[in-house]
Amino acid sequence: MLQKIDHLGIAVKSLEAAIAHYEQVMGLTCEQIEEIESQKVRTAFFEVGQTHIELLEPTSEDSPLAKFLEKNGEGIHHVAYYTDDIEAQLKKAQEAGCKLINTEPVTGAGGKRIAFLHPKSTNGVLTEFCTKDG
């Protein structure tokens, strides 16, 4: 059911500064910038092979990402796994005792359907399942 690591989410305070770093230091090209109002974030994506780097900047002081940055500082926020059946993957995780943040998929960046598992259930790593839209 899991196909690959889709992307690594990295929390940043300034999307513009982080984009400049990834372009100038890493030699990558920003593919797209998008605001996801429902998640209270702006994102920027970079392709590295078959995986992406997703930079995340909070758009509101009360967003979960802003709280993460306040507590942890900048750095890796989550690991996202691509699945061909997100509902079955969520069911399997729940049956295995994982605490789900999203019991149903929601719309994320790029129109993908996403759902998160609570890090207390996944060895301290916020885990995302994602799949193509609709």
Sine and cosine of phi, psi and omega as CSV:
sin_phi,cos_phi,sin_psi,cos_psi,sin_omega,cos_omega
0.00,0.00,-0.71,0.71,0.10,-0.99
-0.97,0.24,0.71,-0.71,-0.08,-1.00
-0.97,-0.23,-0.63,0.78,-0.08,-1.00
-0.14,-0.99,0.18,-0.98,0.23,-0.97
-0.98,0.20,0.89,-0.46,-0.04,-1.00
-0.98,0.21,-0.76,0.65,0.00,-1.00
-0.33,-0.94,0.32,-0.95,0.15,-0.99
-0.94,-0.33,0.81,-0.58,0.03,-1.00
-1.00,-0.02,0.78,-0.63,-0.02,-1.00
-0.85,-0.53,0.86,-0.51,0.01,-1.00
-0.98,0.22,0.75,-0.66,0.02,-1.00
-0.71,-0.70,0.46,-0.89,0.05,-1.00
-0.99,0.16,-0.58,0.81,-0.02,-1.00
-0.77,-0.63,0.92,-0.39,0.01,-1.00
-0.89,0.45,-0.66,0.75,-0.02,-1.00
-0.88,0.48,-0.72,0.69,0.00,-1.00
-0.90,0.43,-0.66,0.75,-0.01,-1.00
-0.93,0.36,-0.63,0.78,0.05,-1.00
-0.87,0.50,-0.72,0.70,0.01,-1.00
-0.85,0.53,-0.67,0.74,0.02,-1.00
-0.87,0.49,-0.77,0.63,-0.06,-1.00
-0.91,0.42,-0.53,0.85,0.03,-1.00
-0.98,0.20,-0.71,0.70,-0.08,-1.00
-0.98,0.19,-0.69,0.73,-0.07,-1.00
-1.00,0.07,-0.69,0.73,-0.08,-1.00
-1.00,-0.03,-0.29,0.96,0.00,-1.00
0.97,0.24,0.35,0.94,-0.01,-1.00
-1.00,-0.06,0.28,-0.96,0.03,-1.00
-0.89,-0.45,0.78,-0.63,0.05,-1.00
-0.92,0.39,0.83,-0.56,-0.02,-1.00
-0.99,0.13,-0.66,0.76,-0.05,-1.00
-0.31,-0.95,0.48,-0.88,0.14,-0.99
-0.86,-0.51,0.71,-0.71,-0.07,-1.00
-0.54,-0.84,0.62,-0.79,0.13,-0.99
-0.98,-0.20,0.76,-0.65,0.06,-1.00
-0.93,-0.36,0.99,-0.11,-0.10,-0.99
-0.85,0.53,-0.65,0.76,-0.05,-1.00
-0.90,0.44,-0.45,0.89,0.00,-1.00
-0.99,-0.15,-0.12,0.99,-0.02,-1.00
0.85,0.53,0.72,0.69,0.01,-1.00
-0.63,-0.77,0.39,-0.92,0.26,-0.96
-0.93,-0.37,0.63,-0.78,-0.04,-1.00
-0.82,-0.58,0.42,-0.91,0.14,-0.99
-0.69,-0.72,0.69,-0.72,-0.06,-1.00
-0.90,-0.43,0.62,-0.78,0.08,-1.00
-0.78,-0.63,0.70,-0.71,0.05,-1.00
-1.00,-0.04,0.74,-0.67,0.09,-1.00
-0.73,-0.68,0.99,-0.15,-0.09,-1.00
0.91,0.42,-0.79,-0.61,0.02,-1.00
-0.99,-0.12,0.14,0.99,-0.02,-1.00
-0.89,-0.46,0.39,-0.92,0.05,-1.00
-0.88,-0.47,0.43,-0.90,0.20,-0.98
-0.97,-0.25,0.80,-0.60,0.04,-1.00
-0.92,-0.39,0.92,-0.40,0.11,-0.99
-1.00,0.06,0.69,-0.72,-0.05,-1.00
-0.82,-0.58,0.80,-0.60,0.06,-1.00
-0.85,-0.53,0.75,-0.66,0.02,-1.00
-0.93,0.37,0.56,-0.83,0.07,-1.00
-0.96,-0.28,-0.03,1.00,-0.01,-1.00
-0.53,-0.85,0.58,-0.81,0.01,-1.00
-0.92,0.39,-0.34,0.94,-0.02,-1.00
-0.99,-0.15,0.18,0.98,0.00,-1.00
-0.97,0.25,0.47,-0.88,0.08,-1.00
-0.83,0.56,-0.57,0.82,0.00,-1.00
-0.93,0.37,-0.63,0.78,0.05,-1.00
-0.88,0.47,-0.64,0.77,0.03,-1.00
-0.92,0.40,-0.63,0.77,0.06,-1.00
-0.87,0.49,-0.74,0.67,-0.01,-1.00
-0.88,0.47,-0.64,0.77,0.01,-1.00
-0.89,0.45,-0.65,0.76,-0.05,-1.00
-0.99,0.16,-0.66,0.75,-0.17,-0.99
-0.92,-0.39,-0.30,0.95,-0.12,-0.99
0.98,0.19,-0.06,-1.00,-0.01,-1.00
-0.94,0.35,0.50,-0.87,0.04,-1.00
0.50,-0.87,-0.20,-0.98,-0.04,-1.00
-0.89,0.46,0.79,-0.62,-0.04,-1.00
-0.97,-0.23,-0.69,0.72,-0.01,-1.00
-0.38,-0.93,0.29,-0.96,0.13,-0.99
-0.90,-0.43,0.77,-0.63,-0.02,-1.00
-0.93,-0.37,0.78,-0.63,0.02,-1.00
-0.95,-0.31,0.74,-0.67,0.06,-1.00
-0.99,0.13,0.74,-0.67,0.03,-1.00
-0.78,-0.62,0.50,-0.86,0.07,-1.00
-1.00,0.06,-0.15,0.99,0.02,-1.00
-0.53,-0.85,1.00,0.05,-0.11,-0.99
-0.91,0.41,-0.60,0.80,0.02,-1.00
-0.90,0.44,-0.70,0.72,0.02,-1.00
-0.91,0.42,-0.61,0.80,0.00,-1.00
-0.91,0.41,-0.66,0.75,0.06,-1.00
-0.90,0.44,-0.68,0.73,0.01,-1.00
-0.88,0.47,-0.71,0.70,0.01,-1.00
-0.87,0.49,-0.70,0.72,0.00,-1.00
-0.89,0.45,-0.70,0.72,0.00,-1.00
-0.90,0.43,-0.67,0.74,0.02,-1.00
-0.90,0.43,-0.46,0.89,0.03,-1.00
-0.99,0.12,0.00,1.00,0.07,-1.00
0.99,-0.16,0.11,0.99,0.02,-1.00
-0.96,0.27,0.62,-0.78,0.12,-0.99
-0.99,0.11,0.82,-0.57,-0.02,-1.00
-1.00,-0.06,0.72,-0.70,0.17,-0.99
-0.98,0.19,-0.66,0.75,0.06,-1.00
-0.90,-0.43,0.89,-0.46,0.06,-1.00
-0.99,0.15,-0.33,0.95,0.08,-1.00
-0.76,-0.65,0.54,-0.84,0.04,-1.00
-0.89,0.45,0.52,-0.85,0.09,-1.00
-0.84,-0.54,0.18,-0.98,-0.01,-1.00
-1.00,0.08,0.78,-0.62,0.02,-1.00
-0.90,-0.44,-0.30,-0.95,-0.02,-1.00
-0.86,0.51,0.58,-0.82,0.02,-1.00
0.93,0.38,0.24,0.97,-0.01,-1.00
0.96,0.26,0.13,0.99,0.03,-1.00
-0.93,0.36,0.48,-0.88,0.13,-0.99
-1.00,0.01,0.78,-0.63,-0.10,-1.00
-0.74,-0.67,0.37,-0.93,0.11,-0.99
-0.40,-0.91,0.59,-0.80,-0.05,-1.00
-0.93,-0.37,0.53,-0.84,0.15,-0.99
-0.97,-0.25,0.63,-0.78,-0.04,-1.00
-0.93,0.38,0.70,-0.71,-0.03,-1.00
-0.88,0.47,-0.39,0.92,0.05,-1.00
-0.92,0.40,-0.32,0.95,0.02,-1.00
-0.98,-0.19,-0.07,1.00,-0.12,-0.99
-0.74,-0.67,0.72,0.69,0.06,-1.00
0.82,0.57,0.58,0.81,0.08,-1.00
0.99,0.12,0.09,1.00,-0.02,-1.00
-0.94,-0.34,0.86,-0.50,0.12,-0.99
-0.90,0.45,0.84,-0.54,-0.11,-0.99
-0.89,-0.45,0.74,-0.68,0.00,-1.00
-0.89,-0.45,0.67,-0.75,0.23,-0.97
-0.97,-0.24,0.65,-0.76,0.07,-1.00
-0.62,-0.78,0.39,-0.92,0.04,-1.00
-0.48,-0.88,0.28,-0.96,-0.01,-1.00
-0.88,0.47,0.29,-0.96,-0.05,-1.00
-0.88,0.48,0.43,-0.90,0.08,-1.00
0.64,0.77,0.00,0.00,0.00,0.00
